[in-house]
Amino acid sequence: TIRSRCCSLALGALEDEQLAALLQNLAPDIADSDLHPLIRLAEGSVGRALALADVGGVALYRDMLGLLAEHPRVNTERLHAFAERLGKGNDDSAFRAGMELLAWSAARLARAASAGGLPPPVLENDTEAMARLVATRPAQDWIAYWEAVGSLAGRSLAANLDRKQAVISAFLALETAGT
């Protein structure tokens, strides 16, 4: 009965200029160098941009992409440090943001692999890494990886599993994606 009395309001993604203006008003402490990458990562959502800004989303994305770009020879020391950063403390916001960014990147790579092109860069220097990653796997492998990351994140949160181990497992899942 409640749903029948509700009005559906579909909101579209904000334009980059609108999002930039909102971010400058709502979070004026965001560094200028992080503003445009946050806008790209947020894909028109001011809520997502603010959540990513709160956990250092641009740095998370940069480090995550660096680890992915090393595939299949991931630097275990850097991977453990990254996983520790996402898994420490009682606040799940960094873990959620990191896993969402990883799944989001897998989806972008799947779209790029199926379309035969590259996604628009988030950072100035990520085109080379994205090109290398797109060339390593077909689209269906990136889709399988996207599903694996989402499943790992969901199970970890639902069962209160070790966040650090979930992050490490998410990176290792790339080895078996699509097989």
Secondary structure, DSSP 8 states (H G I E B T S, - for coil): -TGGG----------HHHHHHHHHHH-TTS-HHHHHHHHHHHTT-HHHHHHHHHTTHHHHHHHHHHHHHTTTS--HHHHHHHHHHHH-SS--HHHHHHHHHHHHHHHHHHHHHHHTS----SSTT-HHHHHHHHHHS-HHHHHHHHHHHHHHHHHHHHHT--HHHHHHHHHHHHHHTT-
